[in-house]
Amino acid sequence: MNPAMSLGRVGAIVLRQLYLLSGSPQRILPMIAWVAIDIVLWGFITRYLNSVTNAAGGSHFNFVPALLGAVLLWDFLTRVMQGVTMAFFEDVWSRNFLNFFATPLRTSEYLAGLVVTGIGTSLIGLVVMLGLASLVFGLSFLTYGAVLIPALMVLFVMGIAMGIAATAIVLRLGPASEWLIWPIPTMVAPFAGVFYPVSVLPGWMQAISKALPPSYVFEAMRAVVARKPAPWDQIGIGAGLAVVYLGLACLLFGAVYRHAIRTGLIARYSAETVS
């Protein structure tokens, strides 16, 4: 009896990405450089804001866990998503995508390989961000308490879901549509309330925020920073929504792939827009 998913085939997808990374150090540099720039930039902004509030003589509010922590968490979600999409784009750019499915490889095995690759690349960025934020700017993760781990898990699952949905979009519309993918985290961030409470948003934006798992995570983290009890119910809602989105993203990718097979689009998959 054949297993539902072959770990060997999943491992082969991951191994291909490891070969690409080991053979091209320039692929590793962006994983480190962009997150380092974000942490350094926002780190100095938080220092400046702290100095201004101290000079004004008002009540001291530490912007490091409030703002720098939010940047770190949002960058983590973004890197998870991009870890999945970049692994897919590598196959598209090298015209290798069609070759995979000339083999007995299942779509579930291919997606699993992309997810594992995304985990590895996002962890590289996370380690860099944690190191810079704590060693250079004094961000103490004890401030967030036990809620930090489940919060990261919710963002991780949502990042995977966004990455899989993004690959489905490019698979349906063609490689030339990849420009649609890069702005997605930036477009979602205003609704997710990364740097401000959702309550400051207009009503129609709040309605969208309620459907986004990251909004519950950032609301919970702000409550913890303000030394309020950890709102575990918010984390629970965010986790439930993230799992739902992950399932929907996998269904979307499967439906798009079946459409590409049925209509013959996959045989014409190239660097041009598929129509």
Residue frames relative to the residue before (quaternion, step in Angstrom):
aa qw qx qy qz dx dy dz
M 1.0000 0.0000 0.0000 0.0000 0.00 0.00 0.00
N 0.3736 -0.7375 0.5192 0.2168 3.58 -0.80 1.02
P 0.4623 -0.6701 0.4930 0.3067 3.59 -0.92 0.80
A 0.6233 -0.5529 0.3949 0.3872 3.54 -1.22 0.50
M 0.7985 0.0475 -0.0099 0.6000 3.57 1.09 -0.65
S 0.3064 -0.7581 0.5502 0.1693 3.56 -0.84 0.99
L 0.3832 -0.7300 0.5198 0.2238 3.58 -0.65 1.11
G 0.5985 0.5752 -0.3588 0.4269 3.57 1.13 -0.59
R 0.6727 0.4814 -0.2952 0.4781 3.57 0.99 -0.83
V 0.6155 0.5263 -0.3381 0.4795 3.56 1.07 -0.76
G 0.6592 0.5146 -0.2999 0.4589 3.56 0.95 -0.90
A 0.6201 0.5466 -0.3473 0.4428 3.59 1.08 -0.67
I 0.6239 0.5227 -0.3366 0.4735 3.59 1.03 -0.74
V 0.6669 0.4924 -0.2940 0.4758 3.57 0.95 -0.92
L 0.6468 0.5350 -0.3228 0.4372 3.58 0.95 -0.87
R 0.6124 0.5425 -0.3541 0.4531 3.59 1.01 -0.74
Q 0.6724 0.4874 -0.3028 0.4676 3.59 0.92 -0.86
L 0.6232 0.5315 -0.3412 0.4611 3.59 1.07 -0.70
Y 0.6311 0.5229 -0.3280 0.4698 3.57 1.02 -0.75
L 0.6418 0.5223 -0.3231 0.4592 3.57 0.99 -0.82
L 0.6856 0.4852 -0.2862 0.4611 3.58 0.91 -0.93
S 0.6865 0.4824 -0.2945 0.4574 3.58 0.90 -0.90
G 0.7066 0.4542 -0.2649 0.4735 3.58 1.08 -0.64
S 0.7724 0.2408 -0.1368 0.5716 3.60 1.24 -0.27
P 0.2236 -0.8093 0.5291 0.1226 3.61 0.06 1.22
Q 0.5881 0.5921 -0.3758 0.4030 3.59 1.14 -0.53
R 0.5923 0.5467 -0.3751 0.4578 3.57 1.22 -0.25
I 0.6500 0.5165 -0.3174 0.4582 3.59 1.15 -0.54
L 0.5943 0.6209 -0.3577 0.3652 3.58 1.02 -0.80
P 0.6742 0.4844 -0.3360 0.4449 3.67 0.80 -0.80
M 0.5862 0.5767 -0.3793 0.4242 3.62 1.11 -0.54
I 0.7305 0.4083 -0.2140 0.5039 3.55 1.14 -0.69
A 0.6766 0.5515 -0.3045 0.3812 3.56 0.86 -1.04
W 0.7183 0.4659 -0.2825 0.4326 3.60 0.71 -1.03
V 0.6654 0.4779 -0.3204 0.4756 3.60 0.92 -0.77
A 0.6240 0.5342 -0.3419 0.4565 3.59 1.06 -0.70
I 0.6422 0.5180 -0.3231 0.4636 3.58 0.99 -0.83
D 0.6513 0.5209 -0.3166 0.4519 3.59 0.93 -0.87
I 0.6883 0.4797 -0.2916 0.4595 3.57 0.85 -0.97
V 0.6555 0.5037 -0.3186 0.4638 3.61 0.93 -0.83
L 0.6639 0.5122 -0.3114 0.4470 3.59 0.88 -0.94
W 0.7322 0.4107 -0.2401 0.4875 3.57 0.76 -1.03
G 0.5728 0.5883 -0.3790 0.4269 3.58 1.14 -0.48
F 0.6967 0.4461 -0.2701 0.4926 3.57 0.94 -0.89
I 0.5869 0.5528 -0.3726 0.4594 3.59 1.13 -0.56
T 0.6691 0.4895 -0.3069 0.4674 3.60 0.91 -0.86
R 0.6186 0.5297 -0.3478 0.4645 3.59 1.04 -0.70
Y 0.6541 0.5101 -0.3136 0.4622 3.56 0.95 -0.86
L 0.6596 0.5053 -0.3120 0.4607 3.60 0.90 -0.88
N 0.6332 0.5210 -0.3304 0.4674 3.59 1.03 -0.75
S 0.6689 0.5002 -0.3047 0.4578 3.58 0.95 -0.86
V 0.6374 0.5261 -0.3294 0.4565 3.59 1.04 -0.74
T 0.6764 0.4838 -0.3022 0.4659 3.60 0.88 -0.88
N 0.6391 0.5137 -0.3310 0.4670 3.59 1.05 -0.72
A 0.6655 0.5074 -0.3045 0.4549 3.58 0.99 -0.86
A 0.6535 0.5175 -0.3077 0.4588 3.57 1.12 -0.68
G 0.4249 -0.7437 0.4309 0.2842 3.57 1.26 -0.25
G 0.4596 0.6805 -0.4542 0.3455 3.57 1.24 0.30
S 0.7154 -0.3937 0.3220 0.4791 3.52 -1.30 -0.15
H 0.4432 -0.7250 0.4651 0.2482 3.54 -0.79 1.02
F 0.0128 -0.7642 0.6445 -0.0231 3.50 -0.90 1.05
N 0.3113 -0.7651 0.5380 0.1682 3.55 -0.75 1.07
F 0.2585 -0.8040 0.5222 0.1183 3.57 -0.44 1.24
V 0.4998 0.6827 -0.4292 0.3161 3.62 1.18 -0.33
P 0.7405 0.3701 -0.2655 0.4942 3.66 0.64 -0.91
A 0.6460 0.5464 -0.3283 0.4200 3.60 1.10 -0.65
L 0.7951 0.2875 -0.1409 0.5151 3.58 0.82 -1.00
L 0.6990 0.4572 -0.2902 0.4671 3.58 0.75 -0.99
G 0.6306 0.5243 -0.3342 0.4645 3.58 1.05 -0.71
A 0.6403 0.5202 -0.3223 0.4643 3.58 1.04 -0.77
V 0.6278 0.5278 -0.3289 0.4681 3.58 1.02 -0.80
L 0.6534 0.5228 -0.3124 0.4496 3.56 0.92 -0.92
L 0.6845 0.4858 -0.2933 0.4576 3.58 0.85 -0.95
W 0.6818 0.4770 -0.3023 0.4651 3.60 0.92 -0.85
D 0.6230 0.5221 -0.3412 0.4721 3.59 1.02 -0.72
F 0.6107 0.5490 -0.3526 0.4487 3.57 1.06 -0.71
L 0.6564 0.4933 -0.3163 0.4751 3.60 0.87 -0.89
T 0.6575 0.5200 -0.3144 0.4455 3.58 0.91 -0.90
R 0.6800 0.4850 -0.2989 0.4615 3.60 0.92 -0.88
V 0.5979 0.5405 -0.3685 0.4632 3.60 1.07 -0.59
M 0.6626 0.4977 -0.3043 0.4697 3.57 0.87 -0.94
Q 0.7109 0.4584 -0.2711 0.4593 3.57 0.81 -0.97
G 0.5678 0.5833 -0.3873 0.4330 3.59 1.15 -0.46
V 0.6656 0.4784 -0.2921 0.4926 3.58 1.05 -0.80
T 0.7083 0.4708 -0.2811 0.4446 3.58 0.77 -0.99
M 0.6461 0.5247 -0.3347 0.4418 3.60 0.98 -0.76
A 0.6202 0.5277 -0.3476 0.4648 3.59 1.03 -0.70
F 0.6475 0.4993 -0.3068 0.4871 3.58 1.06 -0.76
F 0.6668 0.5118 -0.3076 0.4459 3.59 0.91 -0.90
E 0.5869 0.5708 -0.3760 0.4340 3.59 1.07 -0.64
D 0.6663 0.4853 -0.2983 0.4812 3.58 1.02 -0.78
V 0.6472 0.5141 -0.3190 0.4638 3.57 1.07 -0.74
W 0.6831 0.5036 -0.2953 0.4388 3.58 0.83 -0.98
S 0.7192 0.4276 -0.2429 0.4908 3.57 1.05 -0.74
R 0.4129 -0.7215 0.4483 0.3286 3.60 1.34 0.09
N 0.4460 0.7161 -0.4239 0.3295 3.57 1.13 0.66
F 0.4693 0.7200 -0.4292 0.2777 3.58 1.24 -0.35
L 0.6757 0.5023 -0.3040 0.4457 3.59 0.86 -0.95
N 0.6053 0.5852 -0.3546 0.4068 3.60 1.07 -0.70
F 0.5969 0.5835 -0.3671 0.4105 3.58 1.05 -0.74
F 0.7794 0.3758 -0.1839 0.4663 3.53 0.82 -1.00
A 0.4808 0.5709 -0.4755 0.4657 3.52 1.25 0.55
T 0.6285 0.4830 -0.3118 0.5240 3.56 1.38 0.00
P 0.6448 -0.5249 0.3684 0.4159 3.64 -1.21 0.05
L 0.3255 0.7704 -0.4944 0.2369 3.60 1.25 0.24
R 0.3123 -0.7399 0.5697 0.1746 3.55 -0.95 0.95
T 0.5998 -0.5587 0.4200 0.3894 3.57 -1.18 0.48
S 0.6221 0.5438 -0.3452 0.4451 3.60 1.04 -0.72
E 0.6532 0.5039 -0.3057 0.4753 3.59 1.05 -0.77
Y 0.6371 0.5183 -0.3263 0.4681 3.58 1.02 -0.77
L 0.6635 0.4940 -0.3022 0.4737 3.57 0.92 -0.91
A 0.6323 0.5308 -0.3346 0.4544 3.59 0.98 -0.81
G 0.6404 0.5197 -0.3221 0.4648 3.58 1.02 -0.78
L 0.6449 0.5080 -0.3181 0.4741 3.58 1.00 -0.81
V 0.6484 0.5229 -0.3190 0.4520 3.59 0.99 -0.85
V 0.6580 0.4995 -0.3138 0.4681 3.59 0.89 -0.89
T 0.6324 0.5176 -0.3269 0.4747 3.58 1.02 -0.79
G 0.6510 0.5190 -0.3109 0.4584 3.57 0.98 -0.86
I 0.6069 0.5475 -0.3488 0.4586 3.57 1.07 -0.72
G 0.6888 0.4995 -0.2886 0.4390 3.56 0.83 -0.99
T 0.7062 0.4587 -0.2775 0.4625 3.58 0.81 -0.96
S 0.6545 0.5042 -0.3247 0.4604 3.61 1.01 -0.72
L 0.6161 0.5452 -0.3510 0.4473 3.60 1.07 -0.63
I 0.5881 0.5566 -0.3685 0.4567 3.59 1.11 -0.64
G 0.6880 0.4735 -0.2792 0.4738 3.56 0.88 -0.95
L 0.6361 0.5414 -0.3318 0.4384 3.58 1.01 -0.78
V 0.6450 0.5213 -0.3226 0.4563 3.57 0.94 -0.86
V 0.6469 0.5127 -0.3146 0.4687 3.59 0.97 -0.87
M 0.6747 0.4971 -0.3007 0.4553 3.57 0.89 -0.93
L 0.6552 0.5108 -0.3170 0.4575 3.58 0.91 -0.87
G 0.6566 0.5268 -0.3088 0.4428 3.56 0.96 -0.89
L 0.6958 0.4669 -0.2785 0.4694 3.58 0.83 -0.98
A 0.6774 0.5107 -0.3036 0.4337 3.57 0.86 -0.96
S 0.7331 0.4216 -0.2447 0.4743 3.59 0.93 -0.83
L 0.7376 0.4352 -0.2460 0.4539 3.59 0.82 -0.97
V 0.7508 0.3916 -0.2180 0.4851 3.61 0.92 -0.84
F 0.8242 0.2439 -0.0982 0.5015 3.58 0.85 -0.96
G 0.5014 -0.7214 0.3881 0.2786 3.58 1.26 0.25
L 0.3135 0.7424 -0.5335 0.2567 3.59 1.07 0.62
S 0.1638 -0.7900 0.5871 0.0671 3.56 -0.63 1.16
F 0.3199 -0.7761 0.5147 0.1743 3.54 -0.61 1.13
L 0.4811 0.6376 -0.4438 0.4062 3.57 1.29 0.01
T 0.5230 0.6493 -0.4003 0.3804 3.57 1.26 -0.44
Y 0.7174 0.4579 -0.2437 0.4650 3.55 1.04 -0.82
G 0.3399 -0.7778 0.4743 0.2338 3.58 1.22 -0.33
A 0.8134 -0.2960 0.2068 0.4560 3.53 -1.27 -0.49
V 0.5712 0.6215 -0.3820 0.3764 3.60 1.21 -0.36
L 0.5205 0.6725 -0.4103 0.3293 3.61 1.20 -0.41
I 0.6753 0.5151 -0.3108 0.4267 3.61 0.84 -0.95
P 0.6984 0.4280 -0.3059 0.4853 3.66 0.73 -0.86
A 0.5954 0.5585 -0.3712 0.4425 3.60 1.09 -0.60
L 0.6548 0.4998 -0.3057 0.4775 3.58 0.95 -0.86
M 0.6444 0.5268 -0.3252 0.4488 3.59 1.00 -0.77
V 0.6307 0.5193 -0.3342 0.4699 3.60 1.02 -0.79
L 0.6738 0.4835 -0.2949 0.4745 3.58 0.91 -0.91
F 0.6186 0.5472 -0.3390 0.4506 3.57 1.06 -0.74
V 0.6784 0.4796 -0.2963 0.4712 3.60 0.83 -0.97
M 0.6576 0.4975 -0.3152 0.4698 3.60 0.97 -0.81
G 0.6301 0.5296 -0.3359 0.4580 3.60 1.01 -0.71
I 0.6330 0.5137 -0.3226 0.4810 3.57 1.03 -0.80
A 0.6516 0.5177 -0.3165 0.4551 3.59 0.93 -0.89
M 0.6615 0.4979 -0.3055 0.4703 3.58 0.94 -0.87
G 0.6473 0.5275 -0.3191 0.4482 3.58 1.01 -0.78
I 0.6667 0.4881 -0.3013 0.4760 3.58 0.94 -0.88
A 0.6453 0.5071 -0.3235 0.4711 3.61 0.96 -0.82
A 0.6417 0.5250 -0.3278 0.4529 3.59 1.01 -0.77
T 0.6492 0.4982 -0.3270 0.4726 3.60 0.96 -0.78
A 0.6170 0.5388 -0.3468 0.4568 3.59 1.07 -0.67
I 0.6312 0.5319 -0.3314 0.4570 3.58 1.01 -0.79
V 0.6905 0.4667 -0.2821 0.4753 3.57 0.88 -0.95
L 0.6207 0.5361 -0.3445 0.4569 3.58 1.03 -0.71
R 0.6940 0.4686 -0.2786 0.4702 3.59 0.99 -0.78
L 0.7858 0.3587 -0.1741 0.4728 3.58 0.83 -0.98
G 0.5648 -0.6075 0.3842 0.4053 3.58 1.22 -0.36
P 0.6778 -0.5341 0.3236 0.3881 3.58 -1.18 0.52
A 0.6038 0.5761 -0.3676 0.4103 3.60 1.08 -0.59
S 0.6352 0.5437 -0.3290 0.4389 3.61 1.24 -0.32
E 0.3869 0.7482 -0.4786 0.2477 3.61 1.20 0.10
W 0.5598 0.6039 -0.3984 0.4040 3.60 1.17 -0.44
L 0.5823 0.5774 -0.3715 0.4353 3.59 1.24 -0.36
I 0.6595 0.5655 -0.2955 0.3974 3.56 1.15 -0.66
W 0.6586 0.5635 -0.3309 0.3732 3.59 0.82 -0.95
P 0.7182 0.4479 -0.3006 0.4395 3.69 0.87 -0.70
I 0.4210 0.7467 -0.4620 0.2274 3.64 1.17 -0.25
P 0.6844 0.4660 -0.3297 0.4535 3.69 0.72 -0.84
T 0.6406 0.5263 -0.3247 0.4551 3.58 1.03 -0.76
M 0.6688 0.4953 -0.2968 0.4682 3.57 1.05 -0.77
V 0.6715 0.4940 -0.2965 0.4660 3.60 1.09 -0.67
A 0.5771 0.6577 -0.3644 0.3187 3.60 1.03 -0.83
P 0.6636 0.5005 -0.3511 0.4311 3.70 0.79 -0.78
F 0.6824 0.4721 -0.2866 0.4789 3.60 1.08 -0.68
A 0.6562 0.5384 -0.3092 0.4288 3.58 1.15 -0.59
G 0.3657 -0.7549 0.4824 0.2522 3.60 1.20 -0.20
V 0.1082 0.8389 -0.5257 0.0908 3.56 0.95 0.89
F 0.8223 0.2379 -0.0903 0.5090 3.60 0.85 -0.98
Y 0.7786 0.2273 -0.1204 0.5724 3.59 1.22 -0.09
P 0.6065 -0.5621 0.4014 0.3938 3.61 -1.15 0.44
V 0.5686 -0.5979 0.4449 0.3483 3.55 -1.11 0.67
S 0.5799 0.6254 -0.3667 0.3718 3.59 1.12 -0.61
V 0.6364 0.5321 -0.3450 0.4392 3.65 1.14 -0.44
L 0.5703 0.6078 -0.3776 0.4033 3.60 1.23 -0.26
P 0.5546 -0.5735 0.4634 0.3857 3.60 -1.17 0.40
G 0.7199 -0.4979 0.2757 0.3973 3.54 -1.19 0.53
W 0.6870 0.4886 -0.3078 0.4412 3.61 0.84 -0.89
M 0.6435 0.4977 -0.3259 0.4816 3.59 1.13 -0.61
Q 0.6169 0.5386 -0.3471 0.4571 3.60 1.08 -0.67
A 0.6163 0.5476 -0.3467 0.4473 3.57 1.06 -0.71
I 0.6529 0.4846 -0.3071 0.4945 3.58 1.04 -0.76
S 0.6235 0.5663 -0.3363 0.4212 3.58 0.99 -0.84
K 0.6430 0.5475 -0.3241 0.4263 3.57 1.02 -0.80
A 0.6799 0.4654 -0.2874 0.4884 3.58 1.21 -0.39
L 0.6503 0.5177 -0.3071 0.4635 3.60 1.28 -0.07
P 0.4491 -0.7139 0.4649 0.2695 3.64 -0.62 1.04
P 0.6444 0.5336 -0.3697 0.4042 3.68 0.83 -0.72
S 0.5918 0.5826 -0.3880 0.3998 3.61 1.04 -0.62
Y 0.6503 0.5039 -0.3145 0.4736 3.61 1.03 -0.72
V 0.6242 0.5415 -0.3336 0.4537 3.57 1.06 -0.74
F 0.7235 0.4423 -0.2633 0.4601 3.58 0.76 -0.99
E 0.5974 0.5300 -0.3681 0.4762 3.59 1.10 -0.53
A 0.6542 0.5089 -0.3093 0.4662 3.58 1.00 -0.83
M 0.6668 0.5044 -0.3108 0.4520 3.58 0.92 -0.87
R 0.6363 0.5167 -0.3363 0.4638 3.60 1.03 -0.73
A 0.6233 0.5352 -0.3402 0.4575 3.57 1.04 -0.73
V 0.6571 0.5063 -0.3073 0.4663 3.59 0.97 -0.85
V 0.6450 0.5174 -0.3182 0.4637 3.59 0.97 -0.87
A 0.6847 0.4596 -0.2732 0.4953 3.59 1.10 -0.71
R 0.4726 -0.7158 0.3949 0.3292 3.57 1.36 0.24
K 0.3904 0.6640 -0.5151 0.3760 3.50 1.02 0.93
P 0.6416 -0.5088 0.3753 0.4343 3.62 -1.16 0.30
A 0.5521 -0.6252 0.4396 0.3334 3.55 -1.02 0.81
P 0.2977 -0.7720 0.5324 0.1787 3.62 -0.64 1.05
W 0.1594 -0.8342 0.5232 0.0700 3.55 0.23 1.26
D 0.5838 0.5757 -0.3838 0.4247 3.57 1.13 -0.50
Q 0.6255 0.5309 -0.3359 0.4627 3.58 1.09 -0.70
I 0.6455 0.5059 -0.3161 0.4770 3.56 0.97 -0.84
G 0.6410 0.5364 -0.3220 0.4447 3.57 1.02 -0.81
I 0.6495 0.5022 -0.3166 0.4751 3.58 0.97 -0.83
G 0.6526 0.5176 -0.3097 0.4585 3.56 0.96 -0.89
A 0.6508 0.5165 -0.3162 0.4579 3.58 0.98 -0.83
G 0.6535 0.5188 -0.3150 0.4522 3.57 0.95 -0.87
L 0.6666 0.4938 -0.3014 0.4701 3.57 0.95 -0.88
A 0.6394 0.5385 -0.3322 0.4368 3.58 0.98 -0.82
V 0.6486 0.5051 -0.3165 0.4732 3.59 0.98 -0.82
V 0.6297 0.5257 -0.3345 0.4639 3.59 1.01 -0.79
Y 0.6719 0.4926 -0.2993 0.4650 3.59 0.90 -0.91
L 0.6193 0.5337 -0.3518 0.4559 3.59 1.03 -0.69
G 0.6587 0.5031 -0.3082 0.4668 3.57 0.92 -0.87
L 0.6623 0.5026 -0.3049 0.4644 3.58 0.96 -0.87
A 0.6372 0.5303 -0.3310 0.4508 3.59 1.01 -0.78
C 0.6525 0.5034 -0.3137 0.4716 3.59 0.97 -0.83
L 0.6416 0.5100 -0.3194 0.4756 3.59 1.02 -0.79
L 0.6352 0.5327 -0.3234 0.4562 3.58 1.02 -0.80
F 0.6597 0.4980 -0.3154 0.4662 3.57 0.89 -0.91
G 0.6552 0.5152 -0.3157 0.4535 3.59 0.92 -0.86
A 0.6640 0.5017 -0.3054 0.4628 3.58 0.97 -0.86
V 0.6578 0.5001 -0.3111 0.4695 3.58 0.97 -0.83
Y 0.6460 0.5163 -0.3247 0.4590 3.58 0.97 -0.81
R 0.6569 0.4999 -0.3167 0.4672 3.60 0.92 -0.84
H 0.6227 0.5291 -0.3324 0.4710 3.58 1.07 -0.74
A 0.6586 0.5111 -0.3110 0.4564 3.58 0.96 -0.87
I 0.6496 0.4978 -0.3124 0.4823 3.58 1.06 -0.72
R 0.6898 0.5117 -0.2841 0.4262 3.55 0.84 -1.02
T 0.7583 0.3819 -0.1975 0.4900 3.57 0.98 -0.86
G 0.5037 -0.6714 0.4141 0.3522 3.58 1.25 -0.18
L 0.3800 0.7465 -0.4766 0.2670 3.59 1.26 0.14
I 0.6343 0.5662 -0.3429 0.3994 3.57 1.01 -0.79
A 0.6307 0.5343 -0.3358 0.4516 3.59 1.14 -0.57
R 0.7210 0.3929 -0.2353 0.5200 3.58 1.23 -0.46
Y 0.3628 0.7576 -0.4748 0.2627 3.56 1.31 0.25
S 0.1649 0.7815 -0.5769 0.1710 3.57 -0.55 1.17
A 0.7355 -0.4106 0.2972 0.4495 3.54 -1.24 -0.35
E 0.6155 0.5300 -0.3549 0.4629 3.58 1.24 0.10
T 0.6434 -0.5095 0.3980 0.4100 3.54 -1.29 0.25
V 0.3272 -0.7282 0.5679 0.2002 3.57 -0.95 0.89
S 0.0076 -0.8044 0.5935 -0.0259 3.56 -0.83 0.94
